[in-house]
Amino acid sequence: MLSTILFCLVSAMVAGGSGYFLSFRFNRTNYAATDTSGDFGAPRGALIFTFSGMLIGIAFCSLAGTLHIFPPQSLGFAMMAAMFTGIIAGVVGMFQGQNSRNKN
């Protein structure tokens, strides 16, 4: 039980940290503010970077699952924790990046 909780916390930290960092950095740029055409500007680019933490968290869980460090029963819980945390951190980073861009 303790290893499941530990695996969920580690995967949530990896997904949340990377999702926030990537989303904040992209949405803070002038490129995200001005380019709304079809070449991955703010509408589509922001969506990709908002969900990047979820993708990184799932890849981390998949890699950690193949290394057999944690029990296989905890893999599903860790993936769910990574998905939710990555998306929430990406949305928070998106709003904070836009606010940071507006203040400058």
C-alpha positions as CSV (number, residue, x, y, z in Angstrom):
1,M,0.0,0.0,0.0
2,L,2.8,2.4,0.8
3,S,4.5,1.7,-2.5
4,T,1.3,2.5,-4.4
5,I,1.0,5.9,-2.6
6,L,4.6,6.6,-3.2
7,F,4.3,5.8,-6.9
8,C,1.2,8.0,-7.2
9,L,3.0,10.9,-5.5
10,V,6.1,10.6,-7.7
11,S,4.1,10.3,-10.9
12,A,1.9,13.3,-9.9
13,M,5.0,15.4,-9.2
14,V,6.6,14.5,-12.5
15,A,3.4,15.2,-14.5
16,G,2.4,18.3,-12.6
17,G,5.9,19.9,-12.6
18,S,6.4,19.3,-16.3
19,G,2.9,20.3,-17.2
20,Y,3.1,23.6,-15.3
21,F,6.5,24.4,-16.6
22,L,5.8,23.8,-20.3
23,S,2.4,25.4,-20.3
24,F,3.6,28.5,-18.4
25,R,6.6,29.0,-20.6
26,F,4.6,28.7,-23.8
27,N,1.7,30.9,-22.8
28,R,4.1,33.6,-21.5
29,T,5.6,34.2,-25.0
30,N,4.5,36.8,-27.5
31,Y,4.1,34.0,-30.1
32,A,1.3,32.6,-28.1
33,A,-0.3,36.0,-27.8
34,T,-0.2,37.1,-31.4
35,D,-0.2,34.0,-33.6
36,T,-3.7,32.7,-34.0
37,S,-3.3,31.2,-37.5
38,G,-3.3,27.5,-38.2
39,D,0.4,26.9,-37.5
40,F,0.2,25.9,-33.9
41,G,-0.2,29.4,-32.4
42,A,-2.2,30.1,-29.3
43,P,-5.3,28.0,-30.0
44,R,-3.8,24.7,-30.9
45,G,-0.3,25.2,-29.4
46,A,-1.7,26.1,-26.0
47,L,-3.8,23.0,-26.0
48,I,-0.8,20.8,-26.8
49,F,1.3,22.4,-24.1
50,T,-1.6,22.3,-21.6
51,F,-1.9,18.5,-22.0
52,S,1.9,17.9,-22.2
53,G,2.1,17.2,-18.5
54,M,-0.4,14.4,-18.9
55,L,1.5,12.9,-21.7
56,I,4.9,13.1,-19.9
57,G,3.3,11.6,-16.8
58,I,1.8,8.6,-18.7
59,A,5.2,8.0,-20.4
60,F,6.9,8.1,-17.0
61,C,4.4,5.6,-15.5
62,S,4.8,3.4,-18.5
63,L,8.6,3.4,-18.2
64,A,8.5,2.9,-14.5
65,G,6.1,0.0,-15.0
66,T,8.4,-1.8,-17.3
67,L,11.3,-1.5,-14.9
68,H,9.4,-3.4,-12.2
69,I,10.4,-1.0,-9.5
70,F,6.8,-0.7,-8.2
71,P,4.1,-3.4,-8.0
72,P,2.1,-3.8,-11.1
73,Q,-1.2,-3.2,-9.2
74,S,-0.2,0.4,-8.6
75,L,0.4,1.3,-12.2
76,G,-3.3,2.1,-12.9
77,F,-3.6,4.4,-9.9
78,A,-0.4,6.2,-10.8
79,M,-1.5,6.8,-14.4
80,M,-4.8,8.3,-13.2
81,A,-2.9,10.5,-10.7
82,A,-0.5,11.6,-13.5
83,M,-3.3,12.4,-15.9
84,F,-5.3,14.5,-13.5
85,T,-2.4,16.3,-12.0
86,G,-0.8,17.0,-15.4
87,I,-4.0,18.5,-16.8
88,I,-4.7,20.6,-13.8
89,A,-1.1,21.9,-13.6
90,G,-1.2,22.7,-17.3
91,V,-4.4,24.8,-16.9
92,V,-2.9,26.6,-13.9
93,G,0.3,27.3,-15.9
94,M,-1.7,28.5,-18.9
95,F,-3.6,31.1,-16.8
96,Q,-0.6,32.2,-14.9
97,G,1.4,32.5,-18.1
98,Q,-1.2,34.7,-19.7
99,N,-1.4,36.9,-16.6
100,S,2.4,37.2,-16.6
101,R,2.4,38.2,-20.2
102,N,-0.3,40.9,-19.7
103,K,1.7,42.4,-16.7
104,N,4.8,42.9,-18.9
